[in-house]
Amino acid sequence: MQPLYRESKEHYEIFLTKTKHDPPHLHKSVEFVYVIEGTLEIGVRKELYHMEAGDFAIVFPEIVHHYQAFDPKPGKVVYLMLDPAYTGGYLSHLQQYFPQNPVIKQKDLHPDITYAMNSLLRQRKKLDSIIIPQAFVQIMLTHALACYTLIEKTSMGPEDIVYQTMAYISGHFTEEITLTSMAKELGFSPYALSRVFSGTFHRNFNQYLNEVRLNYASGLLVYTNQTITDIYNNSGFNSQRTFNRAFQEHFHMTPREYRKEYQKQHL
């Protein structure tokens, strides 16, 4: 699975998972987020928004976003991802706009939204048609859009520095790159790019690049039979020692332990 720019092979998917950090990325799907337990921070472009149990958010397509979980004890969150084509008459809104603030607090959330998310989660293994999800999604959008202040995507500009930064790293993270070399390639100053990492991604260039490589490596560990040596080479690390140290710091286990743990959970 490629980091940063994500595409699902499915037109519709919903899953319940623990709250956790997820680095900045974007995709063509519309993403619904519903916090069940604990707290979650959702970052959209340069802003970070706080979510608590019962809060709901929508991430519109092609918008840079990320998640952070600061609580020591992981919470629970439901993610629903859907192809925008299934949103019916709301498609143009999703293509042309994005919410100024994507979070709707529990006290302002229409009960139909809660009912729809819970219903889709309960039925996720039984649904063999898009008709029911499509109906629920349009109900949620009806109520959610009434709460949002929408901003035109054209206000971001065609040469958005955040988008270009992500696209470049997505295409070159397996290579030897530096902040200076990337700035030269993109035609920006190193200072401007440094501000993107600190202001939007909330980490410096090296930290962000390492996370991208580690998330890619974790996907190779889970979904391929590649050796550890092949994985660290294919992920852009220059030595297995560096890879192992970075992996353990990030995931709190070795690459081999990570692969075994996943296999054990999916037997």
C-alpha positions in Angstrom: 0.0 0.0 0.0 1.5 3.3 -1.0 1.6 6.0 1.7 0.4 9.6 1.2 -1.9 9.2 -1.8 -4.3 6.3 -0.9 -6.7 4.5 -3.0 -9.0 1.7 -1.9 -9.8 -1.1 -4.3 -13.3 -1.0 -2.9 -15.9 1.7 -3.6 -17.2 1.4 0.0 -15.6 0.2 3.2 -16.3 0.8 6.9 -14.3 -0.4 9.9 -13.9 0.0 13.6 -10.3 0.5 14.8 -8.2 1.9 17.6 -7.3 5.6 17.6 -3.8 6.0 16.4 -1.4 8.3 14.5 -1.8 8.3 10.8 0.5 10.6 8.8 -0.7 13.2 6.3 -2.3 11.7 3.2 -5.1 12.3 0.7 -7.4 10.2 -1.5 -10.3 10.5 -3.9 -12.8 8.9 -1.4 -15.0 10.9 1.0 -14.2 9.9 4.5 -16.6 9.8 7.5 -15.1 9.7 11.0 -17.0 8.9 14.2 -15.3 8.6 17.6 -16.7 5.9 19.8 -14.3 6.1 22.8 -11.4 8.4 23.8 -10.2 11.3 21.8 -8.7 11.9 18.4 -7.0 14.9 16.7 -7.8 15.3 13.0 -5.5 17.6 11.0 -6.9 19.1 7.8 -4.2 21.0 5.9 -2.6 23.3 8.5 -5.2 23.1 11.2 -5.7 20.5 14.0 -9.2 19.8 15.3 -10.0 18.0 18.6 -12.5 15.1 18.6 -14.1 13.4 21.6 -16.5 10.4 22.0 -19.6 11.1 20.0 -18.0 13.7 17.7 -18.3 13.3 13.9 -16.3 14.6 11.0 -16.2 14.4 7.2 -13.0 14.7 5.1 -13.8 15.8 1.6 -12.0 14.2 -1.4 -8.5 15.3 -2.4 -7.9 17.2 0.9 -4.7 16.6 2.9 -5.5 15.2 6.3 -3.9 13.2 9.1 -4.8 11.9 12.6 -3.0 12.0 15.9 -3.9 10.1 19.2 -2.4 11.7 22.3 -4.3 9.7 25.0 -2.1 6.9 26.6 -5.0 4.5 26.3 -6.2 4.1 22.7 -9.8 4.9 22.0 -12.1 3.6 19.3 -13.1 5.2 16.0 -15.2 4.2 13.0 -14.0 5.2 9.5 -16.3 5.0 6.5 -14.8 5.6 3.1 -16.9 5.9 0.0 -16.4 6.8 -3.7 -17.9 10.3 -4.2 -19.9 9.0 -7.1 -22.2 7.3 -4.6 -23.1 10.6 -2.9 -25.7 11.4 -5.5 -26.7 15.1 -5.7 -24.0 16.0 -3.2 -21.2 15.1 -5.6 -20.6 18.7 -6.8 -20.4 20.0 -3.2 -17.7 17.4 -2.4 -15.8 18.2 -5.6 -15.9 22.0 -5.3 -15.8 22.7 -1.6 -14.4 21.6 1.8 -15.5 22.4 5.4 -13.9 25.2 7.2 -14.1 23.0 10.3 -14.8 19.3 9.6 -15.8 18.4 13.1 -19.4 18.3 14.3 -19.5 18.1 18.1 -21.8 15.5 19.8 -24.2 18.2 21.1 -24.7 19.5 17.5 -24.9 16.1 15.8 -28.2 15.1 14.4 -29.3 11.6 15.8 -29.8 10.3 12.2 -26.0 10.6 11.6 -25.3 8.5 14.7 -27.9 6.0 13.7 -26.6 5.7 10.2 -23.0 5.2 11.3 -23.9 2.5 13.9 -26.3 0.8 11.4 -23.6 0.6 8.7 -21.1 -0.7 11.2 -23.4 -3.5 12.4 -24.3 -4.5 8.9 -20.8 -4.3 7.4 -20.3 -8.0 6.9 -23.8 -8.5 5.5 -24.1 -5.8 2.9 -23.8 -7.0 -0.7 -25.2 -3.9 -2.3 -24.2 -0.2 -2.3 -27.9 0.9 -2.1 -28.2 0.8 1.7 -24.8 2.6 2.3 -25.7 5.1 -0.4 -29.0 6.0 1.3 -27.4 6.3 4.8 -24.6 8.4 3.4 -27.0 10.9 1.7 -28.9 11.2 5.0 -25.6 12.0 6.8 -24.6 14.5 4.2 -28.0 16.3 4.4 -27.6 16.9 8.1 -23.8 17.5 8.1 -23.7 20.0 5.3 -26.2 22.1 7.2 -23.7 22.4 10.0 -20.7 23.3 7.8 -19.3 26.6 6.5 -17.9 25.5 3.1 -14.9 27.0 1.4 -14.2 26.7 -2.4 -11.3 24.4 -3.2 -10.1 26.8 -5.8 -9.0 29.1 -2.9 -6.2 26.6 -2.3 -4.7 27.5 -5.7 -3.4 25.1 -8.4 0.2 25.3 -7.1 -0.5 24.3 -3.5 2.9 23.8 -1.8 1.5 21.2 0.6 0.1 19.1 -2.2 3.3 19.3 -4.2 5.4 18.4 -1.2 3.3 15.3 -0.5 3.2 14.3 -4.2 7.0 14.6 -4.4 7.7 12.5 -1.3 5.2 9.9 -2.5 7.1 9.5 -5.7 10.7 9.7 -4.3 10.7 8.4 -0.7 12.5 5.2 -1.6 15.4 7.4 -3.0 18.0 9.3 -1.2 16.5 12.8 -0.8 17.1 15.8 1.4 15.1 18.9 2.2 17.5 20.9 0.1 17.4 18.6 -3.0 13.6 18.5 -2.8 13.3 22.3 -2.5 15.4 22.7 -5.6 13.3 20.2 -7.6 10.1 21.9 -6.6 11.3 25.4 -7.0 10.7 26.5 -3.4 13.1 27.7 -0.7 14.2 25.1 1.9 12.8 27.6 4.5 9.3 27.5 2.9 9.3 23.7 2.8 10.6 23.5 6.4 7.5 25.6 7.4 5.3 23.1 5.7 6.6 20.2 7.7 6.5 22.1 11.0 3.2 23.9 10.4 1.2 21.2 8.5 2.8 17.9 9.3 3.9 18.9 12.9 7.3 17.2 12.5 10.6 18.0 10.7 11.5 16.7 7.2 13.6 13.8 8.5 10.9 12.6 10.9 8.2 12.8 8.2 10.3 11.0 5.6 11.1 8.3 8.2 7.4 7.8 9.0 6.5 7.5 5.3 9.2 4.9 4.8 8.2 3.0 8.0 4.5 2.9 7.0 5.4 1.6 3.6 7.7 -1.0 5.2 5.0 -2.1 7.6 2.7 -2.7 4.6 5.4 -4.9 2.9 5.8 -6.9 6.1 2.0 -7.6 6.3 1.1 -8.0 2.6 4.2 -9.5 1.0 6.7 -12.3 1.7 9.7 -10.1 1.1 12.7 -10.6 3.3 13.6 -8.0 5.9 16.7 -7.1 3.8 14.5 -6.6 0.7 12.0 -4.5 2.7 14.5 -2.1 4.1 16.1 -1.6 0.7 12.8 -1.1 -1.0 11.6 1.3 1.6 14.6 3.7 1.2 16.7 2.8 4.3 20.4 2.6 3.8 21.1 -0.1 6.3 19.2 -2.8 8.2 20.6 -1.4 11.5 19.0 2.0 10.8 15.8 0.4 9.7 15.5 -1.8 12.8 16.2 1.0 15.2 13.7 3.4 13.5 11.1 0.6 13.2 11.3 -0.3 16.9 11.1 3.3 18.0 8.0 3.9 15.9 6.1 0.6 16.4 7.7 -0.6 19.7 8.6 -3.9 18.3 11.0 -5.3 15.7 10.0 -5.9 12.1 9.9 -9.7 12.6 7.7 -9.3 15.7 5.4 -7.0 13.8 5.0 -9.6 11.0 4.4 -12.4 13.5 1.9 -10.3 15.4 -0.2 -9.6 12.3 -0.1 -13.2 11.2 -1.2 -14.3 14.6 -4.2 -12.0 14.6 -5.3 -13.1 11.1 -5.0 -16.9 11.4 
